[in-house]
Amino acid sequence: MRISWNKQNLKMLSNLIDKGLTNVEIAEKLGSSREAITLIANRYLKGNQNYQKRITKHAHLREPVMKYFLKHTASECQKKFKLTNSEFKSLMTVGYRDPKFKHLRKETRRHDAWSAKEYKFLLQHSGLRSRKWIAEKLNRGGELGIKDRLDLHGISSKNLNGLTLSQFRDAFGKDPEWFIQTSAGPGGNLHGGLTGYFKIVPWVYLKREFELKRLSSHTIIVQLVEAMAMFQDWFYEGNALKKLKKRRFI
């Protein structure tokens, strides 16, 4: 999404930085790219040091947290060491990349091949449910395991099942009559409740709106929506719109 960086939007960006969000988290929240947020933050706001602060703030805890995590859950680690979910994830990400902590890596991933059924489950819930929830249902090594699997295939989970509400508004200048309130996204833990989680307008819904002439766009966009809707119908094994309307994702 292209953002007009007027005074109001720059103030919003500044507030998000003050709240401790990294450029990646801000980009996901605003539906923009990390590169664009980094450029604007550097140009107008003297940059955003939140990621660096986050990974260095608890550097002294990496070894004890990783040791504790070998026999405890993530939530138990967060409680014992007084870490937020984001702080714990950042600490573990950096720790797992450090060769000197290789012996403390907790290996919980299955190494058998993914089945077609597991892949379809992953596609059905990506961008609608948290990676942690998906990992627990599939028993596939935690949210990092799910992230790695998506990255392996070049899948961006945010738009796999549709447009975000903000993208829909930008594209069509109005709100949809229906969207999915998800439990996926970077902002929920920071703001409380469901604020900051993705609101998704599914591809199959968009296709139907084009067919009913309630939406219009360039032919290329319509064809893109049709292709994604066909893909969505495939991994939902037909009747995707009906199934999505029946399910709850929170």
Backbone as JSON, one array per atom type, in Angstrom:
{
  "sequence": "MRISWNKQNLKMLSNLIDKGLTNVEIAEKLGSSREAITLIANRYLKGNQNYQKRITKHAHLREPVMKYFLKHTASECQKKFKLTNSEFKSLMTVGYRDPKFKHLRKETRRHDAWSAKEYKFLLQHSGLRSRKWIAEKLNRGGELGIKDRLDLHGISSKNLNGLTLSQFRDAFGKDPEWFIQTSAGPGGNLHGGLTGYFKIVPWVYLKREFELKRLSSHTIIVQLVEAMAMFQDWFYEGNALKKLKKRRFI",
  "N": [[0.85, -1.2, 0.0], [0.57, 2.19, -0.88], [1.48, 4.96, 0.96], [0.53, 8.22, 1.81], [2.73, 10.48, 3.01], [1.99, 12.65, 4.95], [1.75, 15.21, 7.53], [0.07, 14.15, 9.49], [0.22, 11.33, 9.1], [2.93, 10.93, 9.47], [3.12, 11.58, 12.15], [1.61, 9.5, 13.2], [3.3, 7.36, 12.52], [5.53, 8.04, 14.06], [4.41, 7.74, 16.62], [3.95, 4.98, 16.67], [6.54, 4.05, 16.6], [7.41, 5.07, 19.02], [5.93, 3.45, 20.68], [7.35, 1.16, 20.59], [7.39, -0.53, 18.36], [8.86, -2.41, 15.72], [10.29, -1.78, 12.43], [9.42, -3.77, 10.7], [7.11, -4.75, 12.01], [5.56, -2.42, 11.99], [5.24, -2.06, 9.24], [3.71, -4.34, 8.58], [1.44, -3.8, 10.05], [0.48, -1.47, 8.83], [0.17, -2.26, 6.26], [2.2, -1.84, 4.45], [5.55, -1.84, 3.02], [8.57, -3.13, 4.51], [10.86, -1.85, 3.64], [9.93, 0.63, 2.73], [8.93, 1.79, 5.09], [11.25, 1.91, 6.6], [12.78, 3.69, 5.06], [11.26, 6.11, 5.22], [11.24, 6.5, 7.99], [13.95, 6.88, 8.48], [14.4, 9.15, 6.96], [12.74, 11.2, 7.98], [12.46, 10.89, 10.75], [14.74, 10.33, 12.14], [15.33, 7.64, 12.08], [14.59, 4.24, 13.22], [15.2, 2.57, 16.01], [14.22, 0.42, 17.34], [14.27, -2.38, 16.82], [16.99, -3.05, 17.12], [17.35, -2.27, 19.76], [15.66, -4.08, 20.98], [16.85, -6.6, 20.5], [19.22, -6.36, 21.82], [18.69, -5.58, 24.38], [18.09, -7.67, 26.12], [20.32, -9.26, 26.01], [21.95, -10.44, 27.93], [20.34, -12.36, 28.93], [20.06, -14.4, 27.14], [21.42, -16.96, 27.2], [20.59, -18.11, 29.79], [17.78, -18.1, 29.39], [17.47, -19.73, 27.12], [18.46, -22.14, 28.12], [16.56, -22.68, 30.1], [14.32, -22.92, 28.53], [14.64, -25.38, 27.32], [13.42, -27.31, 28.88], [10.98, -26.27, 29.44], [7.95, -24.45, 28.63], [7.24, -21.83, 26.18], [5.58, -19.84, 27.28], [6.02, -20.25, 30.02], [8.7, -19.54, 30.19], [8.54, -16.83, 29.5], [7.1, -15.85, 31.66], [8.79, -16.43, 33.86], [11.13, -14.96, 33.29], [10.12, -12.48, 32.88], [9.32, -11.47, 30.3], [7.92, -10.06, 27.36], [5.82, -11.43, 24.74], [6.84, -10.69, 22.23], [9.43, -9.86, 22.92], [10.48, -12.27, 23.87], [10.41, -13.85, 21.52], [12.17, -12.4, 19.86], [14.53, -12.59, 21.33], [14.96, -15.39, 21.28], [15.18, -15.82, 18.53], [17.56, -14.44, 17.83], [19.3, -15.81, 19.55], [19.19, -18.44, 18.52], [20.48, -18.1, 16.16], [23.07, -17.73, 16.87], [26.09, -19.36, 16.87], [27.42, -20.22, 19.2], [25.49, -20.95, 20.95], [24.46, -23.25, 20.01], [24.22, -25.78, 21.18], [22.13, -25.42, 22.87], [19.81, -25.31, 21.52], [16.44, -26.01, 21.12], [15.12, -28.77, 19.87], [12.25, -29.47, 18.41], [10.93, -30.07, 16.17], [9.18, -32.04, 13.77], [10.51, -34.34, 11.41], [9.51, -35.71, 9.3], [8.03, -35.95, 6.02], [5.85, -33.37, 4.83], [2.38, -33.8, 4.55], [-0.21, -33.76, 1.97], [-2.62, -33.08, 3.13], [-1.8, -31.71, 5.45], [-0.53, -29.5, 4.29], [-2.72, -28.27, 3.07], [-4.21, -27.58, 5.3], [-2.46, -25.74, 6.45], [-2.49, -23.72, 4.47], [-5.2, -23.01, 4.52], [-5.43, -21.68, 6.96], [-3.43, -19.77, 7.21], [-2.57, -16.46, 7.84], [-5.02, -16.08, 8.94], [-5.2, -17.39, 11.32], [-2.98, -17.53, 14.16], [0.54, -18.29, 13.78], [1.51, -19.83, 15.83], [-0.79, -21.17, 16.78], [-1.42, -22.7, 14.51], [0.88, -24.31, 14.38], [0.6, -25.8, 16.74], [-1.71, -27.27, 16.18], [-0.86, -28.81, 14.04], [1.31, -30.02, 15.08], [3.99, -29.26, 14.49], [6.54, -28.21, 15.37], [6.44, -25.59, 16.57], [5.94, -21.97, 16.22], [8.08, -20.94, 14.78], [8.77, -23.03, 13.16], [6.56, -23.14, 11.45], [6.77, -20.64, 10.25], [9.22, -20.96, 8.91], [8.49, -22.95, 7.08], [6.6, -21.62, 5.48], [8.25, -19.59, 4.47], [10.03, -21.17, 3.02], [8.59, -21.85, 0.78], [8.09, -19.4, -0.27], [5.82, -17.99, 0.6], [3.64, -15.43, 1.5], [1.92, -14.94, 4.31], [0.02, -13.03, 5.03], [-1.59, -12.09, 2.88], [-2.49, -14.38, 1.73], [-5.05, -15.48, 1.98], [-6.66, -13.4, 1.22], [-7.4, -9.84, 0.78], [-6.26, -7.29, 3.05], [-8.29, -5.33, 5.28], [-7.62, -2.6, 5.13], [-6.26, -2.55, 2.68], [-8.34, -3.21, 0.96], [-10.0, -0.96, 1.29], [-8.33, 1.05, 0.25], [-8.18, 0.18, -2.39], [-10.82, 0.17, -3.35], [-12.23, 2.25, -2.22], [-14.17, 2.13, -0.23], [-15.88, 0.36, 2.47], [-16.03, -3.22, 2.82], [-18.96, -5.35, 2.71], [-18.66, -7.53, 4.26], [-16.15, -9.11, 6.23], [-13.35, -11.01, 7.52], [-12.59, -11.24, 10.87], [-9.55, -11.8, 12.2], [-7.21, -13.83, 14.12], [-4.6, -13.45, 13.66], [-1.48, -11.79, 13.01], [0.71, -8.96, 13.79], [0.07, -7.11, 15.8], [-1.7, -7.55, 17.96], [-0.91, -8.36, 20.6], [0.33, -6.12, 21.44], [-1.52, -4.11, 21.65], [-3.73, -5.07, 22.91], [-6.73, -7.08, 23.25], [-8.41, -7.54, 20.14], [-7.37, -5.62, 18.58], [-5.21, -4.56, 16.05], [-4.86, -7.03, 14.92], [-5.14, -8.87, 11.82], [-7.69, -7.99, 9.48], [-9.46, -9.61, 7.17], [-10.46, -9.69, 3.78], [-11.77, -12.11, 1.95], [-10.54, -13.82, -1.04], [-12.4, -15.31, -2.53], [-14.76, -14.04, -1.85], [-14.33, -11.51, -2.94], [-14.24, -12.19, -5.66], [-16.91, -13.0, -6.07], [-18.18, -10.54, -5.6], [-17.26, -9.04, -7.78], [-18.46, -10.51, -9.83], [-21.15, -10.01, -9.32], [-21.26, -7.4, -9.97], [-20.89, -5.5, -8.03], [-18.5, -4.56, -7.39], [-15.79, -3.07, -9.17], [-12.93, -3.08, -11.31], [-9.64, -2.8, -12.8], [-9.02, -4.95, -15.59], [-6.85, -6.7, -15.24], [-6.6, -6.83, -12.47], [-9.03, -8.0, -11.8], [-8.68, -10.49, -13.0], [-6.54, -11.43, -11.51], [-7.72, -11.66, -8.97], [-9.63, -13.63, -9.58], [-7.93, -15.8, -10.13], [-6.68, -16.18, -7.63], [-8.93, -16.75, -6.11], [-9.74, -19.14, -7.25], [-7.59, -20.73, -6.49], [-7.91, -20.57, -3.71], [-10.41, -21.85, -3.43], [-9.57, -24.36, -4.16], [-7.76, -25.22, -2.08], [-9.52, -25.23, -0.02], [-11.11, -27.2, -0.76], [-13.42, -26.81, -2.3], [-16.44, -24.76, -2.24], [-15.47, -22.54, -0.76], [-16.15, -19.93, 0.14], [-18.58, -20.29, 1.53], [-17.68, -22.01, 3.55], [-15.79, -20.41, 4.85], [-17.41, -18.4, 5.88], [-18.75, -19.78, 7.82], [-16.87, -20.47, 9.69], [-15.0, -19.58, 12.64], [-12.32, -17.47, 13.49], [-11.08, -16.59, 15.72]],
  "CA": [[0.0, 0.0, 0.0], [1.31, 3.45, -0.94], [0.99, 5.87, 1.99], [0.88, 9.63, 1.66], [3.39, 10.81, 4.28], [1.7, 14.0, 5.43], [2.07, 15.4, 8.94], [-0.73, 13.23, 10.31], [0.74, 9.98, 8.99], [4.25, 10.92, 10.1], [2.88, 11.55, 13.59], [1.2, 8.13, 13.5], [4.52, 6.55, 12.46], [6.32, 8.38, 15.24], [3.75, 7.14, 17.79], [4.18, 3.54, 16.62], [7.93, 3.85, 16.99], [7.46, 5.33, 20.47], [5.34, 2.29, 21.37], [8.3, 0.05, 20.57], [7.25, -1.4, 17.2], [9.95, -2.42, 14.75], [9.85, -1.42, 11.09], [8.68, -4.92, 10.15], [5.79, -4.76, 12.65], [4.82, -1.25, 11.49], [4.9, -2.34, 7.84], [2.6, -5.3, 8.57], [0.25, -3.13, 10.6], [-0.01, -0.45, 7.9], [0.04, -2.82, 4.92], [3.25, -1.28, 3.61], [6.74, -2.68, 2.98], [9.59, -2.76, 5.51], [11.8, -0.91, 3.02], [9.3, 1.95, 2.7], [8.87, 2.32, 6.45], [12.64, 2.22, 6.99], [13.18, 4.9, 4.33], [10.58, 7.28, 5.78], [11.71, 6.69, 9.37], [15.31, 7.44, 8.41], [14.39, 10.47, 6.31], [12.02, 12.22, 8.73], [12.35, 10.66, 12.19], [16.04, 9.89, 12.65], [15.39, 6.2, 12.1], [13.87, 3.45, 14.21], [16.18, 1.69, 16.64], [13.53, -0.53, 18.23], [14.72, -3.78, 16.64], [18.31, -3.19, 17.74], [17.15, -2.21, 21.21], [14.99, -5.3, 21.43], [17.72, -7.77, 20.48], [20.36, -6.18, 22.72], [18.22, -5.29, 25.74], [18.11, -8.87, 26.94], [21.44, -10.11, 25.57], [22.48, -11.2, 29.07], [19.39, -13.42, 29.28], [19.94, -15.4, 26.08], [21.83, -18.29, 27.64], [19.69, -18.69, 30.8], [16.45, -18.34, 28.84], [17.54, -20.89, 26.24], [18.6, -23.32, 28.99], [15.28, -22.9, 30.75], [13.37, -23.3, 27.49], [14.84, -26.79, 26.97], [12.51, -28.16, 29.66], [9.77, -25.52, 29.76], [7.25, -23.86, 27.49], [7.52, -20.42, 25.92], [4.85, -19.01, 28.25], [6.71, -20.38, 31.31], [9.91, -18.72, 30.08], [8.16, -15.42, 29.54], [6.68, -15.53, 33.02], [9.93, -16.49, 34.77], [12.1, -13.91, 32.99], [9.37, -11.24, 32.7], [9.48, -11.06, 28.91], [6.72, -10.07, 26.53], [5.9, -12.41, 23.66], [7.75, -10.15, 21.2], [10.8, -9.9, 23.45], [10.9, -13.67, 23.91], [10.66, -14.3, 20.15], [13.38, -11.75, 19.37], [15.65, -13.18, 22.06], [15.19, -16.74, 20.78], [15.63, -15.73, 17.13], [18.98, -14.09, 17.84], [20.03, -16.89, 20.21], [19.28, -19.61, 17.64], [21.42, -17.78, 15.08], [24.42, -17.64, 17.44], [26.67, -20.71, 16.92], [27.87, -20.63, 20.53], [24.34, -21.49, 21.69], [23.93, -24.36, 19.23], [23.91, -26.9, 22.07], [20.93, -25.1, 23.65], [18.65, -25.22, 20.64], [15.41, -26.99, 21.46], [14.64, -29.38, 18.64], [10.91, -30.04, 18.59], [10.29, -30.21, 14.88], [9.13, -33.33, 13.1], [11.32, -34.34, 10.19], [8.85, -36.45, 8.23], [7.52, -35.09, 4.95], [4.52, -32.8, 5.0], [1.34, -34.42, 3.72], [-1.08, -32.81, 1.26], [-3.62, -32.64, 4.1], [-1.16, -30.71, 6.31], [-0.34, -28.3, 3.5], [-4.01, -27.6, 2.89], [-4.54, -26.97, 6.6], [-1.59, -24.56, 6.57], [-2.98, -22.69, 3.55], [-6.51, -22.56, 4.97], [-5.39, -20.88, 8.19], [-2.37, -18.76, 7.17], [-3.1, -15.1, 7.79], [-6.29, -16.05, 9.65], [-4.85, -17.87, 12.66], [-1.57, -17.3, 14.48], [1.44, -19.4, 13.44], [1.58, -20.68, 17.02], [-1.98, -22.03, 16.78], [-1.26, -23.65, 13.41], [1.92, -25.27, 14.76], [0.06, -26.69, 17.76], [-2.66, -28.17, 15.55], [-0.14, -29.72, 13.15], [2.46, -30.61, 15.8], [5.1, -29.03, 13.57], [7.73, -27.54, 15.87], [6.31, -24.21, 17.01], [5.67, -20.97, 15.19], [9.24, -20.78, 13.9], [8.67, -24.09, 12.16], [5.56, -22.73, 10.46], [7.35, -19.52, 9.5], [10.23, -21.51, 7.99], [7.79, -23.68, 6.01], [6.04, -20.61, 4.58], [9.38, -18.95, 3.79], [10.6, -22.14, 2.08], [7.8, -21.81, -0.46], [7.88, -18.01, -0.67], [4.42, -17.63, 0.86], [3.34, -14.35, 2.43], [0.66, -15.39, 4.91], [-0.95, -11.95, 5.23], [-2.53, -11.96, 1.77], [-2.78, -15.68, 1.13], [-6.49, -15.72, 1.96], [-7.43, -12.24, 0.78], [-6.88, -8.5, 1.03], [-6.57, -6.73, 4.36], [-9.36, -4.32, 5.22], [-7.04, -1.33, 4.66], [-5.99, -2.69, 1.24], [-9.64, -3.13, 0.28], [-10.44, 0.44, 1.3], [-7.5, 1.79, -0.69], [-8.45, -0.26, -3.76], [-12.21, 0.39, -3.79], [-12.76, 3.48, -1.65], [-15.29, 1.88, 0.68], [-15.75, -0.84, 3.28], [-16.79, -4.38, 2.32], [-20.11, -5.72, 3.53], [-18.25, -8.63, 5.15], [-14.73, -9.47, 6.27], [-13.02, -11.95, 8.59], [-11.74, -10.79, 11.97], [-8.63, -12.91, 12.43], [-6.35, -13.8, 15.31], [-3.24, -13.43, 13.12], [-0.95, -10.44, 12.83], [1.72, -8.59, 14.78], [-0.26, -6.03, 16.72], [-2.66, -7.84, 19.02], [-0.32, -8.4, 21.93], [0.8, -4.79, 21.81], [-2.63, -3.18, 21.88], [-4.77, -5.72, 23.69], [-7.9, -7.48, 22.5], [-8.18, -7.9, 18.75], [-6.8, -4.47, 17.87], [-3.91, -4.83, 15.45], [-4.91, -8.27, 14.16], [-5.6, -8.69, 10.45], [-9.08, -8.12, 9.05], [-9.23, -10.11, 5.82], [-11.55, -9.82, 2.82], [-11.32, -13.28, 1.18], [-10.52, -13.76, -2.5], [-13.66, -15.83, -3.09], [-15.77, -12.99, -1.66], [-14.04, -10.48, -3.94], [-14.66, -12.73, -6.96], [-18.37, -12.93, -6.14], [-18.57, -9.13, -5.72], [-17.03, -8.66, -9.18], [-19.47, -11.18, -10.66], [-22.42, -9.35, -9.07], [-21.09, -6.0, -10.41], [-20.85, -4.58, -6.88], [-17.14, -4.02, -7.42], [-15.2, -3.02, -10.5], [-11.52, -2.73, -11.29], [-8.93, -3.1, -14.04], [-9.13, -6.35, -15.99], [-5.75, -7.48, -14.66], [-6.93, -7.04, -11.06], [-10.12, -8.97, -11.77], [-8.09, -11.8, -13.32], [-5.73, -11.84, -10.34], [-8.67, -12.1, -7.94], [-10.2, -14.9, -10.03], [-6.92, -16.84, -9.97], [-6.51, -16.45, -6.2], [-10.17, -17.37, -5.63], [-9.7, -20.52, -7.7], [-6.63, -21.38, -5.6], [-8.55, -20.66, -2.39], [-11.41, -22.9, -3.52], [-8.88, -25.65, -4.23], [-7.26, -25.72, -0.8], [-10.67, -25.46, 0.87], [-11.79, -28.34, -1.36], [-14.72, -26.38, -2.78], [-17.34, -23.97, -1.38], [-14.62, -21.82, 0.19], [-16.86, -18.79, 0.74], [-19.53, -20.83, 2.5], [-16.92, -22.55, 4.68], [-15.17, -19.3, 5.57], [-18.45, -17.69, 6.62], [-19.18, -20.6, 8.94], [-15.79, -20.64, 10.66], [-14.51, -18.46, 13.45], [-10.85, -17.5, 13.51], [-10.6, -15.92, 16.94]],
  "C": [[0.88, 1.25, 0.0], [0.68, 4.44, 0.04], [1.45, 7.29, 1.68], [1.45, 10.12, 2.99], [3.23, 12.29, 4.62], [2.01, 14.08, 6.93], [1.33, 14.41, 9.83], [-0.16, 11.81, 10.29], [2.14, 9.86, 9.57], [4.12, 10.88, 11.62], [2.46, 10.13, 14.02], [2.41, 7.2, 13.5], [5.39, 6.78, 13.69], [5.73, 7.74, 16.5], [3.98, 5.63, 17.83], [5.61, 3.2, 17.01], [8.08, 4.05, 18.49], [6.89, 4.17, 21.27], [6.24, 1.06, 21.33], [8.2, -0.87, 19.37], [8.47, -1.3, 16.3], [9.4, -2.04, 13.38], [9.04, -2.54, 10.44], [7.26, -4.94, 10.71], [4.94, -3.6, 12.15], [4.36, -1.49, 10.06], [3.71, -3.29, 7.75], [1.31, -4.65, 9.05], [-0.36, -2.17, 9.59], [-0.21, -0.99, 6.49], [1.02, -2.24, 3.94], [4.43, -2.26, 3.57], [7.73, -2.21, 4.05], [10.52, -1.71, 4.92], [11.23, 0.51, 3.01], [9.27, 2.58, 4.08], [10.26, 2.73, 6.92], [13.1, 3.52, 6.35], [12.56, 6.15, 4.95], [11.05, 7.56, 7.2], [13.09, 7.31, 9.38], [15.3, 8.87, 7.89], [13.81, 11.54, 7.23], [12.11, 12.09, 10.25], [13.64, 10.14, 12.81], [16.11, 8.38, 12.87], [14.57, 5.56, 13.21], [14.82, 2.4, 14.78], [15.52, 0.59, 17.48], [13.99, -1.97, 18.07], [16.06, -4.0, 17.32], [18.21, -3.15, 19.26], [16.58, -3.51, 21.74], [15.96, -6.48, 21.5], [18.93, -7.62, 21.41], [19.93, -5.99, 24.17], [18.35, -6.49, 26.65], [19.23, -9.83, 26.54], [21.95, -10.99, 26.71], [21.57, -12.37, 29.46], [19.36, -14.56, 28.26], [20.27, -16.8, 26.56], [20.9, -18.86, 28.72], [18.29, -18.97, 30.28], [16.45, -19.59, 27.96], [17.71, -22.19, 27.03], [17.26, -23.68, 29.62], [14.25, -23.43, 29.75], [13.49, -24.76, 27.09], [13.83, -27.7, 27.67], [11.2, -27.45, 30.02], [9.16, -24.93, 28.5], [7.63, -22.39, 27.33], [6.84, -19.53, 26.95], [5.51, -19.08, 29.64], [7.99, -19.55, 31.31], [9.6, -17.24, 30.19], [7.79, -14.98, 30.95], [7.89, -15.46, 33.96], [10.88, -15.31, 34.56], [11.45, -12.56, 32.69], [9.58, -10.65, 31.31], [8.11, -11.02, 28.23], [6.9, -11.12, 25.44], [6.89, -11.96, 22.58], [9.2, -10.2, 21.66], [11.34, -11.32, 23.48], [11.25, -14.16, 22.5], [11.94, -13.7, 19.6], [14.62, -12.36, 20.03], [15.99, -14.57, 21.5], [15.7, -16.74, 19.34], [17.11, -15.45, 17.06], [19.8, -15.22, 18.46], [20.21, -18.1, 19.31], [20.24, -19.36, 16.47], [22.87, -17.76, 15.56], [25.0, -19.05, 17.58], [27.07, -21.16, 18.32], [26.73, -21.18, 21.39], [23.72, -22.69, 20.97], [23.47, -25.51, 20.11], [22.64, -26.66, 22.89], [19.68, -24.99, 22.78], [17.69, -26.36, 20.94], [14.81, -27.54, 20.18], [13.3, -30.07, 18.89], [10.22, -30.32, 17.26], [10.28, -31.68, 14.42], [9.92, -33.25, 11.81], [10.72, -35.18, 9.08], [8.26, -35.47, 7.22], [6.12, -34.59, 5.26], [3.55, -33.5, 4.05], [0.53, -33.34, 3.01], [-2.13, -32.25, 2.21], [-3.05, -31.55, 5.01], [-0.95, -29.41, 5.55], [-1.66, -27.54, 3.31], [-4.46, -26.93, 4.19], [-3.74, -25.69, 6.8], [-2.12, -23.43, 5.7], [-4.33, -22.13, 4.01], [-6.44, -21.57, 6.12], [-4.31, -19.78, 8.2], [-2.96, -17.37, 6.98], [-4.43, -14.95, 8.51], [-6.12, -16.49, 11.1], [-3.36, -17.62, 12.89], [-0.73, -18.51, 14.08], [1.58, -20.35, 14.62], [0.42, -21.66, 17.05], [-1.87, -23.09, 15.7], [-0.25, -24.74, 13.78], [1.39, -26.28, 15.78], [-0.91, -27.71, 17.14], [-1.96, -29.21, 14.68], [1.0, -30.46, 13.85], [3.72, -30.49, 14.94], [6.13, -28.05, 14.12], [7.6, -26.08, 16.22], [6.16, -23.24, 15.86], [6.85, -20.72, 14.27], [9.25, -21.85, 12.81], [7.68, -23.74, 11.07], [6.1, -21.58, 9.6], [8.37, -20.03, 8.48], [9.57, -22.22, 6.82], [7.19, -22.71, 5.0], [7.16, -19.93, 3.78], [9.99, -19.86, 2.73], [9.89, -22.08, 0.74], [7.48, -20.39, -0.91], [6.47, -17.52, -0.47], [4.33, -16.49, 1.87], [1.96, -14.62, 3.03], [-0.4, -14.29, 4.96], [-2.0, -11.9, 4.13], [-2.85, -13.29, 1.1], [-4.28, -15.91, 0.99], [-7.32, -14.5, 1.56], [-6.71, -10.94, 1.02], [-7.14, -8.11, 2.48], [-7.65, -5.67, 4.19], [-8.82, -3.0, 4.7], [-6.73, -1.4, 3.17], [-7.28, -2.6, 0.43], [-10.11, -1.68, 0.19], [-9.65, 1.27, 0.3], [-7.86, 1.46, -2.14], [-9.83, 0.18, -4.25], [-12.89, 1.59, -3.16], [-13.96, 3.31, -0.76], [-15.0, 0.65, 1.52], [-16.51, -2.0, 2.65], [-17.98, -4.65, 3.23], [-19.74, -6.82, 4.54], [-16.74, -8.82, 5.08], [-14.52, -10.41, 7.45], [-12.15, -11.25, 9.63], [-10.86, -11.98, 12.35], [-7.95, -12.8, 13.79], [-4.89, -13.89, 14.89], [-2.78, -11.99, 12.95], [-0.06, -10.03, 13.98], [1.25, -7.72, 15.92], [-1.11, -6.37, 17.91], [-2.08, -7.79, 20.41], [0.12, -7.01, 22.4], [-0.35, -3.88, 22.22], [-3.74, -3.78, 22.74], [-5.98, -6.06, 22.84], [-7.55, -7.91, 21.1], [-7.59, -6.76, 17.93], [-5.43, -4.83, 17.33], [-3.86, -6.16, 14.72], [-5.5, -8.01, 12.78], [-7.12, -8.81, 10.35], [-9.01, -8.42, 7.56], [-10.52, -10.2, 5.01], [-11.16, -10.93, 1.85], [-11.42, -13.1, -0.34], [-11.84, -14.23, -3.09], [-14.81, -14.84, -2.92], [-15.58, -11.89, -2.7], [-14.5, -10.93, -5.32], [-16.17, -12.63, -7.11], [-18.83, -11.48, -6.31], [-18.34, -8.6, -7.13], [-18.11, -9.25, -10.08], [-20.84, -10.51, -10.52], [-22.4, -7.86, -9.43], [-21.15, -5.01, -9.25], [-19.47, -3.97, -6.71], [-16.68, -3.99, -8.87], [-13.74, -2.6, -10.38], [-10.92, -3.04, -12.66], [-9.0, -4.6, -14.32], [-8.06, -7.23, -15.35], [-6.04, -7.8, -13.19], [-8.03, -8.09, -10.93], [-9.58, -10.37, -12.04], [-7.25, -12.33, -12.17], [-6.65, -12.38, -9.25], [-9.27, -13.45, -8.31], [-9.21, -16.05, -9.83], [-6.73, -17.2, -8.5], [-7.75, -17.12, -5.61], [-10.21, -18.84, -6.03], [-8.75, -21.33, -6.81], [-7.23, -21.59, -4.21], [-9.61, -21.75, -2.37], [-10.76, -24.28, -3.55], [-8.44, -26.11, -2.85], [-8.34, -25.8, 0.27], [-11.53, -26.61, 0.35], [-13.24, -28.01, -1.72], [-15.53, -25.61, -1.75], [-16.58, -23.14, -0.34], [-15.37, -20.68, 0.89], [-17.82, -19.26, 1.82], [-18.8, -21.33, 3.75], [-16.29, -21.43, 5.51], [-16.2, -18.54, 6.41], [-18.92, -18.47, 7.84], [-18.14, -20.67, 10.05], [-15.53, -19.38, 11.45], [-13.0, -18.59, 13.56], [-10.28, -16.76, 14.7], [-10.94, -16.8, 18.14]]
}
